[in-house]
Amino acid sequence: MEVEYVEDREDKIVFIIKNVPVALVNSIRRAIIGHVPTMAVDYINVYMNTSFLYDEMLAHRIGLIPLKADIDKYNFQDKCECGGEGCPNCQVSLRLNVEGPKTVYSGDFISDDPEVKPVYDNIPVVELYEGQQLMIEAVARLGTGKEHAKWKPVSICSYKIIPKIEISDCSLCKACVEACPRKILEIKGEKIVVNDILKCSMCMECVKVCEDNAIKVEETDNYLFTIESISMPAKEVLKRAINILKNKAVEMNEILKHINS
Amino acid sequence: MDVKVVEIGNDYVKLIVKGEDHTFLNLLQHYLLEEEGVIIAKYNIPHPLVGEPELYVKTDGTDPIEAIKRANEKIVKVCDELLSKI
């Protein structure tokens, strides 16, 4: 197993992972999308709404605002000591009290916990005109992407196979070079060479067009993994996902111990 | 996670793994099939929303529960290796 970074930023990582089974890579992808917890607004209490939008539409729009939070500080509501009723250990209130004329942005919310706040302050929620008023308490809690997409910690999370392209006995007819939609094949001297193998989408156009059957595109155990995160660093998302998988295996072994005895 | 034994014998076991989905079970199935002595390892999710996944393992005579334990230990090892390389 080898890991090699192609791009390494706080909000986006692209890396090559070598010699691992697809099952592992796909499980990591699924764990990132569906099992890594984040904070998002679950429901809102509307005390006053004279804006043009219905309460439900406001609730939906506010729910989709990504929130930055220290998620280790909070419990899942169903596992909290309060029994799911809601307490400072499992939920945060964000208050909004504004009057028009004004465009309401995500940055206008006043949070009970200063560490829990919208990732971006410039997300428009609703435009208020003269005399319109909003008084809202938005209640945020931890959740996972399996429940609703607003709790996903990432926007893009995908992997693709890095194929192996083998060219032998080529007659240099150039048909494959023209057929490749991503232009990764090139003639260099008496040979056809692959420019950027990471761009290959395995469309097999070059194989179809080759009359000598000289090109072979094969799957390998190497993958190009892309993660673009929203509310926490991309590397942290990846680490959390792997830890979730690991804990599941540990937990299952713990239960199986009791079954055997 | 909640594991219930439906059927058990010397060389086979049928478990219900409540609260899990493809995320973990597909990984477990892959490592079970790599395990020596395991002939069949298969899981089935009757319904994606309400179903409780069934895991079936058949071996050539070795303890199937022990095979699952070894597969899980392999997952932990792989995850630790990956964590150290990130």
Chai-1 contact restraints between the chains, C-beta under 6 A:
chainA,res_idxA,chainB,res_idxB,connection_type,confidence,min_distance_angstrom,max_distance_angstrom,comment,restraint_id
A,M1,B,E81,contact,1.0,0.0,6.0,A-B,restraint_1
A,V3,B,K85,contact,1.0,0.0,6.0,A-B,restraint_2
A,P21,B,H30,contact,1.0,0.0,6.0,A-B,restraint_3
A,A23,B,N26,contact,1.0,0.0,6.0,A-B,restraint_4
A,A23,B,L27,contact,1.0,0.0,6.0,A-B,restraint_5
A,A23,B,H30,contact,1.0,0.0,6.0,A-B,restraint_6
A,S27,B,T23,contact,1.0,0.0,6.0,A-B,restraint_7
A,S27,B,L27,contact,1.0,0.0,6.0,A-B,restraint_8
A,R30,B,T23,contact,1.0,0.0,6.0,A-B,restraint_9
A,A31,B,T23,contact,1.0,0.0,6.0,A-B,restraint_10
A,I242,B,C79,contact,1.0,0.0,6.0,A-B,restraint_11
A,I242,B,L82,contact,1.0,0.0,6.0,A-B,restraint_12
A,I242,B,L83,contact,1.0,0.0,6.0,A-B,restraint_13
A,L245,B,C79,contact,1.0,0.0,6.0,A-B,restraint_14
A,K246,B,V76,contact,1.0,0.0,6.0,A-B,restraint_15
A,K246,B,C79,contact,1.0,0.0,6.0,A-B,restraint_16
A,K248,B,F24,contact,1.0,0.0,6.0,A-B,restraint_17
A,A249,B,N72,contact,1.0,0.0,6.0,A-B,restraint_18
A,A249,B,I75,contact,1.0,0.0,6.0,A-B,restraint_19
A,A249,B,V76,contact,1.0,0.0,6.0,A-B,restraint_20
A,E251,B,M1,contact,1.0,0.0,6.0,A-B,restraint_21
A,M252,B,N72,contact,1.0,0.0,6.0,A-B,restraint_22
A,N253,B,K69,contact,1.0,0.0,6.0,A-B,restraint_23
A,N253,B,N72,contact,1.0,0.0,6.0,A-B,restraint_24
A,I255,B,V3,contact,1.0,0.0,6.0,A-B,restraint_25
A,L256,B,I65,contact,1.0,0.0,6.0,A-B,restraint_26
A,L256,B,K69,contact,1.0,0.0,6.0,A-B,restraint_27
A,I259,B,V5,contact,1.0,0.0,6.0,A-B,restraint_28
A,N260,B,I65,contact,1.0,0.0,6.0,A-B,restraint_29
